[in-house]
Amino acid sequence: MNLEDFDYHLPPELIAQSGAEPRDASRLMVIHRSTGQIEHRIFRDLPEYLRAGDVLVLNESRVIPARTFATNPYGTLLEVLLVREISADAGSGGLWEALLKPARRARVGSVLTFADDLQATVEAVEEDGTRLLRFAGNVWEHLENMGKPPLPPYIRASVDPERYQTVYAQTPGSVAAPTAGLHFTPELLDRIRGLGVTICYVTLHVGPGTFKPVQDDPDQHHMHLEPYEVPRPTAQAINQAKAEGRRVIAVGTTVVRTLETAWNGMQVQAGAGETQLFIRPGFQYHVVEALVTNFHLPKSTLLMLVSAFMGHELMQRAYQTAVAERYRFYSLGDAMLIL
């Protein structure tokens, strides 16, 4: 696999800086894998491509206001991105993975002080530079009062925090939105249910690795661990659909990675775990038969996942078409439906 095969030229003005209003007014590219046909629609047209018996799976993870600031013992201001809670100490803090800038100013043993006097000690530095912070105090209360949503670096405009959440977000834990779900409105979900489509949910807490480009050899790329959960009713609905020949449609790459991780060789296994599944060309899909997703960054693991799902040549043609037709790209941009 050649990394350059997953590169493409994107004019900067096509990087969306705000979401469509209303949400389901974004554009929808519909791609038929069997024929190579490409259609240009609006996201609210999605129900026209669904049918009774389909199972539509959504990621209900909620973005936390994980971006905050602290000072080290020498008064240096550090930007802190809290990535993942490893363990919680009831009422007294907990242990978190965090990314800090400038990281060299946060050595092991340093005590960091946040704006509301919350403190954390740097306990360790992991191989990838991630710090382990041991907090003394209520981290979640601090984030609620002082934290900001960790928007992707390519979004330069201010964004309403709720616009960077799906309308069905429930369980806090992500540091980036599962963006394919940003196009849904409550009314659109009701229309889909009215068709006889089963809507069910998984949870995958998105980590910062979603924005990490592949640097050299894709086979050497390291995926960050991300916690997930497949509820029993979701597993049962999917397994029954598979047994009866009905479609399982994933909304977003996070749902794809969750379901394909939970596949035990015969069915989707309910339960919680962690995944660092890297899906790229050559991967054999077992669960997902259709996919709703956004337009992804060049040389990204997400683009490789899409390429593995739809075929590399068709992926390249779809992206060339999207640029030519002036689709809006990345987290707040338009969507594609791959059938």
Secondary structure, DSSP 8 states (H G I E B T S, - for coil): --GGGG-----GGGB-SS--SSGGGSEEEEE-TTT--EEEEEGGGGGGG--TT-EEEEE-EEE---EEEEE-TT--EEEEEEEEEEEEETTTEEEEEEEEETGGG--TT-EEEETTS-EEEEEEE-TTS-EEEEEES-HHHHHHHH-B----TT--S---GGGGS-TT--EEEESS--GGGGG--HHHHHHHHHTT-EEEEEEE---GGGG----S-GGG-----EEEEE-HHHHHHHHHHHHTT--EEEESHHHHHHHHHHB-SSSB--EEEEE-----TT---SS-SEEEEE---TT-HHHHHHHHHH-HHHHHHHHHHHHHTT--BSTTS-EEEE-
